[in-house]
């Protein structure tokens, strides 16, 4: 199962960690893992490459884990944009959980 934990500071989402293989299908055919990976990469590319905000991204392929953390001191506009993206990501993963409850879990911590 893939577990996605959103890290909170009050109502603010400051990052997330996704770990584990979903177990839906064999590697290369697992649509749940592909959906998670694609969504995470989109957020990373938008925050780091488009907005240039230098969020921390750590990947551990052996442990099947990726973590993402927003930097501090963001402008109000950047913070609003990032919160919208991360909230959307949380909603998307919750919907994915509704479709594949045995393969993905979404937590706040």
C-alpha angles and dihedrals in degrees: 000000000000113000119199116192119191113209113222135198100190105303093340120101104219097176148314143231125215118194140170135030116280094227092218093126143338118301109282092028101056107115093185093055089045091052092050094046093047093050093047092049091050092054092045093049093047096047098039107027103030102031095028094220100143099228114184113254121182124183125193106182093181091058093036090235136138126180129192127191129180117230119245126248098044120168116253091254094049091045091051092049093048093047090052091051095046093045089050089050090051092050091047092051091047089054090048088052090052089056097039107024093162093055109042134035125189121205139174118220 
